[in-house]
Amino acid sequence: MTTKMISEETLQPQAQEETRITPRDLRRVFWRSFQMEFSWNYERQMNLAFVYALIPVLKKLYPRREDLAAALKRHLVFFNTTPHIVTLLLGITTAMEEKNSQQKNMDATAIDNVKASLMGPLAGLG
């Protein structure tokens, strides 16, 4: 058997420059998700409440004003699903927004596509 020497540098945690979503951030999104039916409208239905729930996370992920504005506009499209299941979509969207903020080559339209393709089937579950 051979024994490998492990230097102390490999044992030290790597400092991450990227902004990470914490459980506290997810709880904030969860509590804001209870507002889903309060801003319902006939044009885009639950889009305002969806954006309202994501605001704390988006502000953390996109410190530049232009990036934040683009992320907010990205979610101001039609959105409708069962309010009891919306937290699943909020979690998926949060994870995808986190990846988008870290990887500049990610196509942001994928976030909308996943959200749009899941809202119908999830509405059927609720």
Contacts in CASP RR format, 6 or more apart in sequence:
PFRMAT RR
TARGET T0000
AUTHOR 0000-0000-0000
METHOD contacts of the structure
MODEL  1
MTTKMISEETLQPQAQEETRITPRDLRRVFWRSFQMEFSWNYERQMNLAF
VYALIPVLKKLYPRREDLAAALKRHLVFFNTTPHIVTLLLGITTAMEEKN
SQQKNMDATAIDNVKASLMGPLAGLG
18 101 0 8 1.000
18 102 0 8 1.000
19 60 0 8 1.000
19 61 0 8 1.000
19 98 0 8 1.000
19 101 0 8 1.000
20 98 0 8 1.000
21 57 0 8 1.000
21 60 0 8 1.000
21 61 0 8 1.000
21 94 0 8 1.000
21 95 0 8 1.000
21 98 0 8 1.000
25 56 0 8 1.000
25 57 0 8 1.000
25 60 0 8 1.000
25 94 0 8 1.000
26 91 0 8 1.000
26 94 0 8 1.000
28 56 0 8 1.000
28 57 0 8 1.000
29 53 0 8 1.000
29 54 0 8 1.000
29 56 0 8 1.000
29 57 0 8 1.000
29 87 0 8 1.000
29 90 0 8 1.000
29 91 0 8 1.000
29 94 0 8 1.000
30 87 0 8 1.000
30 90 0 8 1.000
32 52 0 8 1.000
32 53 0 8 1.000
32 55 0 8 1.000
32 56 0 8 1.000
33 49 0 8 1.000
33 53 0 8 1.000
33 83 0 8 1.000
33 86 0 8 1.000
33 87 0 8 1.000
33 90 0 8 1.000
35 49 0 8 1.000
35 52 0 8 1.000
35 53 0 8 1.000
36 46 0 8 1.000
36 49 0 8 1.000
36 50 0 8 1.000
36 53 0 8 1.000
36 83 0 8 1.000
36 86 0 8 1.000
37 46 0 8 1.000
37 49 0 8 1.000
37 83 0 8 1.000
38 49 0 8 1.000
39 46 0 8 1.000
39 48 0 8 1.000
39 49 0 8 1.000
39 52 0 8 1.000
40 46 0 8 1.000
40 49 0 8 1.000
41 48 0 8 1.000
43 78 0 8 1.000
44 76 0 8 1.000
44 77 0 8 1.000
44 78 0 8 1.000
44 79 0 8 1.000
45 78 0 8 1.000
45 79 0 8 1.000
45 80 0 8 1.000
46 79 0 8 1.000
46 80 0 8 1.000
46 81 0 8 1.000
46 83 0 8 1.000
46 86 0 8 1.000
47 75 0 8 1.000
47 76 0 8 1.000
47 77 0 8 1.000
47 78 0 8 1.000
47 79 0 8 1.000
48 76 0 8 1.000
50 75 0 8 1.000
50 79 0 8 1.000
50 86 0 8 1.000
50 90 0 8 1.000
51 72 0 8 1.000
51 75 0 8 1.000
51 76 0 8 1.000
53 86 0 8 1.000
53 90 0 8 1.000
54 75 0 8 1.000
54 90 0 8 1.000
54 93 0 8 1.000
54 94 0 8 1.000
54 97 0 8 1.000
55 72 0 8 1.000
57 94 0 8 1.000
57 97 0 8 1.000
57 98 0 8 1.000
58 68 0 8 1.000
58 71 0 8 1.000
58 72 0 8 1.000
58 97 0 8 1.000
59 68 0 8 1.000
61 71 0 8 1.000
61 97 0 8 1.000
61 98 0 8 1.000
61 100 0 8 1.000
61 101 0 8 1.000
62 68 0 8 1.000
62 70 0 8 1.000
62 71 0 8 1.000
62 101 0 8 1.000
67 101 0 8 1.000
70 108 0 8 1.000
71 97 0 8 1.000
71 100 0 8 1.000
74 108 0 8 1.000
74 111 0 8 1.000
74 112 0 8 1.000
75 93 0 8 1.000
75 115 0 8 1.000
77 112 0 8 1.000
77 116 0 8 1.000
79 115 0 8 1.000
79 119 0 8 1.000
80 119 0 8 1.000
80 123 0 8 1.000
81 89 0 8 1.000
81 118 0 8 1.000
81 119 0 8 1.000
81 120 0 8 1.000
81 122 0 8 1.000
81 123 0 8 1.000
82 122 0 8 1.000
82 123 0 8 1.000
82 124 0 8 1.000
82 125 0 8 1.000
82 126 0 8 1.000
84 126 0 8 1.000
85 122 0 8 1.000
85 123 0 8 1.000
85 125 0 8 1.000
85 126 0 8 1.000
88 118 0 8 1.000
88 122 0 8 1.000
89 115 0 8 1.000
89 118 0 8 1.000
89 119 0 8 1.000
89 122 0 8 1.000
92 114 0 8 1.000
92 115 0 8 1.000
92 118 0 8 1.000
93 111 0 8 1.000
93 114 0 8 1.000
93 115 0 8 1.000
96 110 0 8 1.000
96 111 0 8 1.000
96 114 0 8 1.000
97 111 0 8 1.000
99 106 0 8 1.000
100 106 0 8 1.000
100 108 0 8 1.000
100 111 0 8 1.000
END
